[in-house]
Amino acid sequence: MGYDRAITIFSPDGRLFQVEYALEAVRRGWTALGIRCTDGVVLAVEKKKISPLIDSSSMEKILKIDDHVGATFAGLSSDARILIEKARQEAQINRMLYDEIIDVEVLTKKVSEVKQIYTQHAGVRPFGVALLIAGIDKNGARLFMTEPSGAYAGYFAVAIGAGSQSVTEFFEKNYQQDISVEDAITFALKALATVVEGGLDPSRIELAILRSKTGKFENLPPADLQEYIAKLKAA
């Protein structure tokens, strides 16, 4: 019997093959990472130039959800766009109902619930994307990863995508919980250097930070990113 032909059928050993196929789409995606710091969170992602005719500046890989939350992803970008739009709606609903910013874990849970629903209904398929959701709330700096299955967990440092194994090994050997945002930017670039083809360059990398002091999401401009890369190469 073809246990991979329908999302609602379990294999004899308790597996949902469609969910595993969605995970494979994530593994083939561009490498993305998140680092939680003492004073904020850093998100960074590899940007590959698929064609010399594509304007790489038009491809956003790190997106703002609310003033205090941002997200990046690995997998199908079209699926990510739908989930990030859902997250934006939930953030605005929370502001309208309670007149306060949404808790980062609550937001992650709502997105994960949507993902989980798409693993148990006929006629649909799982979302082929994993999200890294980072933000600043009343609990401080937060970083979560959501899987296509709907599972999620908080992390100090995490990587997804094609280069996730190499970056994770780098994190396990070198990450320290007392790292600052400034040091984490350099640390993120070092991690991406292990997987980015052609070397570090602002056109191949996107990076964003959230500082606990301001509680705001901000993309790092290419000029600033170039300065950090130059300092790293000079070190």
VEXLUMFI-646292 format. One record per residue: x, y, z negated of N, C-alpha, C, CB in turn; residue in one letter. Coordinates in steps of 0.1 Angstrom, whole numbers, plus 5000, padded with zeros to 4 digits. Each point is the difference from the previous one (the first is absolute). Glycine has a CB too. Layout:
N
XYZXYZXYZXYZA...
//
This chain:
235
500849885000499250125000500950135000498149874988M501550235019500850125001499650094988500149985025G500750014964499750084988500350155002500549804987Y500250235024500350145003499150075009502349944996D496649995007499050065010499050094993500349805014R499550194973499050084993500650054987498149885011A501650244985500650064988499449934988500450225012I498449724989499349954988500349854997498250165005T502749785003500349864998501449984993498649955020I501449984969501249974993500649875006499250114979F502149885022500649885004500049904988501550125017S498849754985500049914989500950034988499449835017P501750254986500950044990499750144994501749855011D497150204992499650124994500550135006499949874980G500450135033500650115006499050075010502349904998R497850235003499250075011501050045010498250084983L501849855028501050035010499950145006500049765005F498850294997499850145005500750104992497949935010Q502150054976500750094991501549995002498049994984V502449895018501549985002500450065013499949794986E499350215024500350065013500150154998498949815013Y500250254979500150144997501350044993497550004998A502949914993501350024993501250005010499049904979L500950025031501049995010500150135008499749755002E499150315000500050145007500750104992497849945011A502150054975500750094991501549975001498050014985V502449875015501449965001500750055013499549804986R499750225024500650055013499950155001499349785010R500250294980499850145001501350074997497749984993G502450155009501150084997500350014984499650145021W501649864976500449994985499550134993502049855006T497450134983499550114991500449974986498150065016A502250044976500449974986499550114991502049885008L497950094979499650094990500949984988497650015008G502750104985500950004988499450094989502049965014I497749984975499450084989501250054991497949865000R502050274997501150074992499550054987501150065022C499949994970499650064987499150135002502149904990T498250165022499350135002499250005013501850114987D497849785018499250005012500049875008500450245001G499349765011500049895009500650045014498049894988V502750025018500550025014499549895009502150114991V497449935021499649915010500850035012497649994992L502949905015500850015012499649895009501950114987A498349925026499649905011500950025012497650004992V502649885014500850005013499050045011501649824991E498950255019499250045012500849955012498950204988K500649705019500749965012499450075012500449774989K500550265021499550065012499849895010501350214995K497449765007499649895009500350035014498249954984I501750185020500250045014500750145000498049865008S502950165001500750145001499050115003502149885007P496750084998499050105004499150044988500049905023L500150034966499150034988500650114992499249765000I500050334996500450114991499949954986499250185016D502049784978500049944987499450094989502049875007S498050264995499450094990498549984999501850165004S497649785006498549985000499649884993499950115022S501149804974499749884992500250024985500749865021M498250164972500050014986500049874993498950235002E502049744989500149884993499750014985501649925017K498650214978499750034986498950105000502349954992I496550025002498950095001499550044987499449885021L500150254979499450054987498649964999501550205002K498249754986498649964996499350114993500749764999I500050294991499550114992501250084996497949884991D501950245002501150084996501149924992498550205000D501049704993500949934990500349865005499150144982H500449825030500249865004500449995015498349934983V502649985020500449985014500149855002501250225001G498949745011500149855003500849985013497849964989A502949935012500649955012499649865002501950164998T498549785013499549865004500949935009497750094997F502049785004500749915009498949915006502350014988A497749975025499049925006499350085011499749874979G499050105023499350065011499650154996499149775007L501450325000499850154997498550035001502350065008S497049885001498550035002499349964987500249975025S500249914970499349964987500450094989500049765008D501250284991500550104990499250135000502349895001A497450165011499350125002498650004994501350045021R498149844981498649994994500049994985499449885021I501650054973500149984986500450144993500649755003L500350325003500450134995498950105000502449955008I496850045003498850095000499049964989500350035025E499649854973499149954989500650054986499349805013K502050204986500650044987499850154999501749825001A498450265009499750145000498650034996501750045017R497449894988498650024996499849974985499349945024Q501349954971499849974986500650104991500049765006E501150304999500750114992499150124999502249915007A497150125004499250125000498749984993501050065022Q498549824979498749964992500350024985499349845018I501950114978500350014985500150154996501349785002N499350305007500050154997498650064998502250015012R497049954997498650055001499249964987500150005025M500049874972499249944989500650044986499449815015L501950194983500650014987500850134998500049754999Y500250335012500850125000501449974995497950134996D502749765008501449974997500649915010499550034976E501849965024500749925010499849854997501750185004I498349745006499849864998501249934995498350005018I501549914972501249924995500549915012499049994976D502450015025500649935011499649855000501950164999V498149784990499649855000498649985003501749964983E497450135013498649995004499850015015499350104978V501549995028499950025014500649875007500350254998L500849704997500549885006499049884999502350084994T497049914995499149904998498850015010500649994976K499050135027498950025009500449965014499150194986K502149845018500549965013500249855001501250225002V499349724987500249865000498649925000502150044987S496950025007498749945001499549995014499550084977E500750025031499650005014500849895008499550254999V501849744998500849895006499449874996502050155000K497749834988499549874995498749965007501250034978Q497950065023498749975007500249955014499050184987I502149875020500249955013500849875001500150245007Y500049694982500549865000498949904997502250094992T496649955006499049904996498750015009500950014977Q499150075034498850015008500349955014499250194986H499849745020500249955014499850125009499149774994A501550225017499950115010500950124998497749935002G503250064988501050114998501449934999498250154989V502849935010501349954998500750084989500249925024R500850024969500750084990500750125006500349794986P499950315005500950115005501449965001498450174989F502249855022501449955002501050114996499249865018G500750194970500950104995500150004985499350145019V501949894976500350024986500350154998500949764997A498550294992500250144997500950024987497750055011L503150054989500750054988499350134996502249895006L497250114983499250124995500850064988497849905008I502650224993500850074990499350124995502149905009A498050144979499450124995500450044986498149955015G501450164981500250054986498650034994502350115006I497549824982498750034993500350014985498749875018D500350124974500150024986501049904993497750095000K502549805007500949894995501450025005498149854999N502250265009501350025005500149965015500949974977G500449995027500349965013499549865002502050155001A497349825010499449875003500449955014498150054984R502149825017500349945013499349865001502250135002L497049855008499349885002500249955014498350064983F501649805019500049945013498849925001502550005001M496750015010498849925003500349915011498550184992T501149695007500249905010498749985009501649884985E498550065026498849985009498949914992501550015020P498949914971499049924992499250084991501649815002S498850314995499350094990500750004987497949945011G503249984987500750004988500950134999500049744999A500250314989500950114999500849994987498450155013Y502749924986500850014988500850124999500149755000A500350294988500850124998501549965001498250114986G502649985019501449975002500950124995499449855019Y501850114977501150104998500650045014500449924976F499949975032500550025013499549885009502150124991A497549915021499449905008500250035015498349964983V501849945025500250025015499149905007502450074997A497149985015499149925008500550015014498050034985I501649885024500450015014501149905004499350244999G501249785013501049915006501349994991499050055023A501450064972501350004992499849994985500950135018G497949834978499750004986500949904992497750065006S502749834999500849914993501450064997498849815011Q501850254999501350074997499950114990500749945024S498350144978499850124991499749954986499250145019V500049764979499649954987501349944993497749945008T503149994999501349954995500950124995499949805015E500150314993500750124996499550064987500550045025F498149974975499450054988500349914987498250095015F501749784987500249914988501450024995498449845009E502650194999501450014996500350144994500649835017K498750274988500550144997499050094994501449975019N497350004980499050094995500150014985498549945019Y501350184976500050034985498850094998502549984998Q496849994991498750074997500250144996499149794993Q502150255003500250144996500550095012500549924977D499250045035500450075012499150135001500949795011I499750324994499350125002499650015015501350124981S497849975022499550025014501250035009497850084992V503150015004501150045008500949885003499950234991E500449694999500849885002499249895008501250054979D497549955019499249905007499950035015498749974980A501450155024500050045015501349935006498750224996I502449804998501349945005499949854999501350204993T498149754996499949864999499149945011500350024975F498650055028499149955011500750005013498150094987A502750015016500850005012501049895001499750255001L500949724988501049895000499349875003501450124983K497449865011499249885002499649995015499150014976A500450105030499650005014501249975009498150154994L503149905002501249985008500349865003500950214991A498649705000500249865002499249935011500649994976T498450095029499049945009499850095013498949884981V501450255018499750095011501049985011499050164985V500649815027500949985011500550135006498849795006E502550224996500550135006500550094989498649975020G501250004968500550094989498950104996502349975008G498050094980499050104995500050135008500449904977L498350145026499850125007498650054997501649925019D498250214980498750054997498949965009501150194990P499249785023499049955010499649864997501050165017S499849774975499749854998499549984986501849945016R498050164976499649994986499050104997502249914994I496950054997499050104994500149984985498550005021E501450114972500249994985499150114994502349915002L497050054987499250094992500249984985498349995019A501450114974500250004985498850054993502550025003I497449934985499050054990500750034987498049885012L502050244984500750044988499050014988501850125013R498649824976499150014988499750144996500949784993S500250315008499950144996498950075007502450004995K497549985018499050075008498749925002501850125012T498349744988498949925003499550005014499450034977G501550025032499650025014500849915010499450234994K499949725016500649935011500650095010498349814997F502950165007500750085011500949915008499950204985E499949825029500949945009501350075000498149925014N503050014987501350075000500350045015500949864981L499350275021500350055014501249945006498950224994P501249765019501149945007501350074996498549945019P501550194980501350074997500549964986499250205014A499949794976500449954987500549865000498450164990D500949765018500349865001501449995006497649935003L502750155007501450005006501150034990498950075022Q500850024969500950044990500349884991499250245000E499849694995500249884992500849895007497950064988Y501849925025500749905008501550045001497949955013I502350184990501450055001500849984987499250175017A500249864972500649984987500349854998498850204990K500349715013500249864999501249955008497549974995L502550085018501149965009501450054995498349995019K501650134975501350064995500549944987499350215011A499849724982500449944987500949895002497850074990A
//
